[in-house]
Amino acid sequence: MPTGVYKRKKTISQLKMKKKKIKNPTEAMRKKCVELAKKIVRKQQNYTCEFCETRKEPRKIHGSHIYSEGIYRSMSADIDNILALCYTHHLGWSKNQKNPSWHNNPLEMTEWFRDGYSERYEELKKRSRLSIQCDFQFWQNKYKELTKL
């Protein structure tokens, strides 16, 4: 071993913590619902970007949340809260005004959404104010609902 490089031994508590990494079943079910909801939206939009209306191959169309799934947990698998966007208009690679993206130009894209989808915008705004308990049962019911679409 080179001079000055020490390999740190893991303590017993660190080893136990590593073994205890158990996936939260509620969060696992939520993620399963979100993945399914994004697939449904992409397919419903015929793999076409809702911003530029360009059809792309399925893997190049993303499901993008309008209201953040981190803050608005109960809306994270809501198909009304997901847009089908191509890579350019979802994540983008520049702050070019010709190619705004949901992540690089959130205010501009929110204005575009509000103007083009006013009824949907208002409905999502109402839903965002609701306080909903998102337990395992909630996500199980959501998954059943999504599989029927």
C-alpha positions as CSV (number, residue, x, y, z in Angstrom):
1,M,0.0,0.0,0.0
2,P,1.5,3.4,-1.0
3,T,2.6,5.7,1.8
4,G,-0.1,8.0,3.2
5,V,-3.0,5.9,2.0
6,Y,-4.9,4.1,4.7
7,K,-7.8,1.7,4.2
8,R,-10.4,2.5,6.7
9,K,-12.0,-0.5,8.4
10,K,-15.8,-0.4,8.6
11,T,-17.3,-0.5,12.1
12,I,-19.8,-3.2,13.0
13,S,-22.6,-0.6,13.1
14,Q,-21.7,0.5,9.5
15,L,-21.9,-3.1,8.3
16,K,-25.2,-3.6,10.1
17,M,-26.6,-0.4,8.5
18,K,-25.7,-1.7,5.0
19,K,-27.5,-4.9,5.6
20,K,-30.6,-3.1,6.9
21,K,-31.1,-1.2,3.7
22,I,-34.7,-2.3,3.1
23,K,-36.7,-0.6,0.4
24,N,-39.7,1.3,1.7
25,P,-42.7,-0.6,0.3
26,T,-44.9,2.6,0.0
27,E,-42.2,4.4,-1.9
28,A,-41.6,1.4,-4.1
29,M,-45.3,1.2,-5.0
30,R,-45.4,5.0,-5.7
31,K,-42.4,4.7,-8.1
32,K,-44.1,1.8,-9.8
33,C,-47.2,4.0,-10.3
34,V,-45.2,6.9,-11.6
35,E,-43.4,4.7,-14.1
36,L,-46.7,3.3,-15.4
37,A,-48.4,6.8,-15.5
38,K,-45.5,8.1,-17.6
39,K,-45.7,5.1,-20.0
40,I,-49.5,5.7,-20.4
41,V,-49.1,9.4,-21.1
42,R,-46.3,8.8,-23.7
43,K,-48.4,6.2,-25.4
44,Q,-51.6,8.4,-25.3
45,Q,-49.7,11.2,-27.0
46,N,-48.5,8.8,-29.6
47,Y,-44.8,9.4,-28.6
48,T,-45.2,13.1,-29.7
49,C,-43.8,16.0,-27.9
50,E,-46.6,18.2,-26.6
51,F,-44.5,21.3,-27.1
52,C,-43.0,21.0,-30.6
53,E,-45.5,18.3,-31.8
54,T,-42.7,16.2,-33.2
55,R,-43.1,12.4,-33.1
56,K,-40.0,10.6,-31.8
57,E,-39.1,7.0,-31.1
58,P,-40.5,6.0,-27.7
59,R,-37.3,6.2,-25.7
60,K,-36.8,9.8,-26.8
61,I,-40.1,11.0,-25.3
62,H,-40.1,11.7,-21.6
63,G,-42.9,11.9,-19.1
64,S,-42.4,15.3,-17.3
65,H,-44.2,16.4,-14.2
66,I,-46.0,19.7,-14.2
67,Y,-46.2,19.9,-10.4
68,S,-43.1,18.4,-8.9
69,E,-43.4,14.9,-7.7
70,G,-41.2,15.6,-4.8
71,I,-43.5,18.2,-3.3
72,Y,-46.8,17.1,-4.6
73,R,-46.6,13.3,-3.8
74,S,-50.3,12.6,-4.4
75,M,-50.0,14.0,-7.9
76,S,-46.8,12.2,-8.9
77,A,-48.7,9.4,-10.7
78,D,-51.6,11.6,-11.9
79,I,-51.7,11.4,-15.7
80,D,-53.1,14.9,-15.9
81,N,-49.9,16.1,-14.2
82,I,-47.5,14.5,-16.7
83,L,-46.6,15.9,-20.1
84,A,-45.0,14.0,-23.0
85,L,-42.0,16.0,-24.0
86,C,-39.0,15.3,-26.2
87,Y,-35.5,15.4,-24.6
88,T,-35.0,19.0,-25.9
89,H,-38.1,20.4,-24.3
90,H,-37.9,18.3,-21.1
91,L,-34.2,18.6,-20.1
92,G,-32.7,20.6,-22.9
93,W,-29.1,21.2,-23.4
94,S,-29.0,25.0,-23.6
95,K,-31.0,28.1,-22.4
96,N,-31.7,28.9,-26.1
97,Q,-35.0,30.7,-26.4
98,K,-35.8,28.8,-29.6
99,N,-35.6,25.5,-27.6
100,P,-36.8,26.2,-24.1
101,S,-37.0,23.2,-21.8
102,W,-39.0,22.4,-18.7
103,H,-35.9,22.3,-16.5
104,N,-33.9,25.2,-18.0
105,N,-36.8,27.6,-18.6
106,P,-39.5,26.7,-16.0
107,L,-41.2,30.0,-16.0
108,E,-41.5,30.2,-19.8
109,M,-42.7,26.6,-20.0
110,T,-45.2,27.2,-17.2
111,E,-46.6,30.2,-19.1
112,W,-46.8,28.0,-22.3
113,F,-48.7,25.3,-20.4
114,R,-51.0,27.8,-18.6
115,D,-51.9,29.5,-21.9
116,G,-52.3,26.3,-24.0
117,Y,-53.9,24.1,-21.4
118,S,-55.8,26.6,-19.3
119,E,-58.5,24.2,-18.0
120,R,-56.0,21.5,-17.1
121,Y,-53.8,24.1,-15.5
122,E,-56.7,25.3,-13.2
123,E,-57.7,21.8,-12.3
124,L,-54.2,20.8,-11.4
125,K,-53.9,24.0,-9.3
126,K,-57.0,23.0,-7.3
127,R,-55.6,19.4,-6.8
128,S,-52.2,20.8,-5.7
129,R,-54.0,22.4,-2.7
130,L,-55.5,19.2,-1.5
131,S,-54.0,17.3,1.4
132,I,-54.0,13.6,0.7
133,Q,-52.6,10.8,2.8
134,C,-50.3,8.8,0.4
135,D,-50.0,5.5,2.2
136,F,-49.4,2.1,0.7
137,Q,-53.2,1.6,0.2
138,F,-53.4,4.9,-1.7
139,W,-50.7,3.7,-4.2
140,Q,-52.2,0.2,-4.5
141,N,-55.5,1.8,-5.5
142,K,-53.7,4.2,-7.9
143,Y,-51.9,1.3,-9.5
144,K,-55.2,-0.6,-10.1
145,E,-56.7,2.6,-11.6
146,L,-53.7,3.1,-13.9
147,T,-53.8,-0.5,-15.1
148,K,-57.4,-0.1,-16.3
149,L,-56.4,2.8,-18.6
